[in-house]
Amino acid sequence: MGTPQPAAVEIHDLWKRFGPQIAVAGVGLTLPAGAFVGLVGPNGAGKTTILSMTTGLLRPDHGTVLIHGADVWRDPAAAKAGIGVLPEGLRMFERLSGRELLQYNGRLRGMAAAEVDRRADELLRILDLDSAGSKLVADYSTGMRKKIGLAAALLHNPSVVFLDEPFEGVDPVSAQTIRRVLKRYAATGSTVVFSSHVMELVEQLCDWVAVVNAGQIVAQGPLEDVRGDRSLHEAFLALVGAREDDGPESLGWLGADRGGAQ
């Protein structure tokens, strides 16, 4: 029998504190290679902090992160060479055009100019940005920014791509384009890890899920195992302890007779 392939991402005992607030409390995750992974949780659960520490954007207080066996903090060059990242609130070089941004990213990674140009042209076309390739990023819409950010993350053909809320604020047409590209990328055996709080989207795209709540992983594994015989939305609400009392019915005054309002 051959040696089993290592996991794409291994996270061990990851901690992060901001002042008195513990944002991430001992997170451990093992993400299989070739999986389409959804990192889900309520707003403020710690998803962005986990992804930022995993991709080398934020130093953890404690813990280790391995990308295909390379330690993100002890050997960052090796770890980061094989990943692509689309962080939340990505800042770009506003005075570059979309094509120039891709060319700049490619040359920073040591890629040959001709190969960068070829891949940039293909990505701009597939992401419906070919007509905007010469347009300044400063003039891009939210959806266009997400798409050019995704193009930059995929340009060097990484084995793992991390996306923080890639569909947030994106119009349906752009969202469909992004989904199509990510599915094509995952079908090659590469690993996609993206965060979201939209359960229906995760259920459509992902085959592996990790649920985050209050800085901890409360469930992880194949989608079918995590949701069981329920929808992912129902399983998620149960896992994060969503309250069912004090629902909208307690707002008896809302929409009632306004005649007495002062």
Residue, then its C-alpha position, 0 to 999 in steps of 0.5 A: m500500500g502507498t503512503p497516504q497523502p497528507a491533509a491539505v490543511e492541518i490546524h492544531d490548538l490555534w488561539k488568538r486574543f484581542g485584549p480581554q476578548i478571546a477570538v479563537a480558543g484552541v481550534g483544531l481542524t484537518l481539511p482533506a486535500g481535494a475537498f470543497v470546504g465551507l467554514v460556517g458560523p454566525n457573525g463574530a464567531g471567529k471565521t475571519t480570524i481563523l482564516s487570517m491566521t491560517t494564511g499567514l495574515l495574522r500571527p496566532d498567540h499559540g498553535t500551528v498551521l500546516i499547508h501540505g506539511a509546510d508550517v505557515w509561521r516557521d516556513p512561510a515561503a514554502a507554505k504560501a507558495g502553494i496557496g491563494v487568498l481572497p481575504e475579506g475587505l481586500r485592498m488592491f492597487e487602485r490605480l492599476s487596471g485589472r490586467e496590470l494587477l494580475q501581471y503585477n501579482g504574477r511577476l511578484r511570484g516569479m512567473a514568466a511574463a508570457e505565462v502571466d499574460r496568457r493566464a491573465d487573459e484566460l481568467l479575465r475572459i472566464l470571469d467576464l472581465d475581459s472588457a474591463g481588463s484595461k479599466l482601473v480597479a478603482d472603478y470596479s464594482t463590488g462584484m468585479r473586485k471579488k472576481i479580480g481578487l479571485a483571479a489574482a488568487l488563482l493565477h499561480n495555480p495554487s493547490v489550496v485557495f482560501l476565500d473569506e466571504p467571496f459572495e458577500g455583496v456580489d450580484p447574482v450574475s457575478a456569484q454564478t460566475i464565481r461558483r462556476v470557476l470554483k467548481r472547475y478548480a475543485a474538480t481538478g483535485s485542488t482544495v477550496v476553503f471558504s467562509s460564509h454564513v449562508m447555509e444554502l450556498v454552503e450546502q450547494l457547493c461544499d462536500w466538507v464543513a466546519v462549524v465555528n461558534a464563539g471561537q471554537i469548532v463545534a462540528q467538522g466533517p463531510l457535509e452529510d455527517v454534519r447535517g445528518d437527516r436535517s438541512l444544514h441550516e437546521a443542523f447549524l442552528a442546533l449546533v450554535g445553540a440558537r434561541e427559539d424563545d423571544g422570537p418575532e411573536s414577542l414583538g406584539w406592538l410591531g405593525a399594530d395600531r399606530g394611532g396612540a404613538q406619540 
